[in-house]
Amino acid sequence: MTKLKIKEAVIVEGKYDKIKLSSLIDGLIIETHGFQIFRDREQLAFLRRLADTRGLLILTDSDGAGFLIRHYLAGAIDPSKIKHAYIPDVLGKEKRKEKPSSEGKLGVEGLPVRLLREAILRAGVSCGGEEPEQESRPITKLDLFEAGLTGRDDSAARRRSFLHDLGLPEHLSANAMVPVLNSMMTYEDFAAKLSLPPESGKAP
């Protein structure tokens, strides 16, 4: 499999994630060393410089800890300079570990390379023409509402089911879904999956 040549610096949690991605990515991979990033001001300053010069791609685990690190970085660094790759929720245990994580999900290091590649490409990274094309009619938050994915009593359950069908993590918030969906599909694809009428969900 040909390595992906990525302009953005790829941010992962630990060294085993970096080792795994090194077989897939031809580019710069930086570790946060887990929660250590919360206390490491020098590392954060370094990531900010990288964001300014080449942009960042955040690729953390799909569990709560991974999302905590992701949200911290997104709040500490200009969000316009960050792209997000989300791996799907896959139950299992990494071979090197004695027991599964607290949520029982595979992290970046344990995920098949094929799924990692798909997650990276749908994030819209700059990698030699493999970046997905953006459609002129974007998916909006209003579309999520009209599809019943927000604003209703059963929206959380519907959203989890939809995310599962797309191979996206259950922790993905409604706000984060919009850019992710736009990097994966057209509005027409979205409407077809949720049986929305063609005229539904027009941007206000």
Order of alpha helices (4+ residues) and beta strands (2+ residues): beta-beta-alpha-beta-beta-alpha-beta-alpha-beta-alpha-alpha-alpha-alpha-alpha
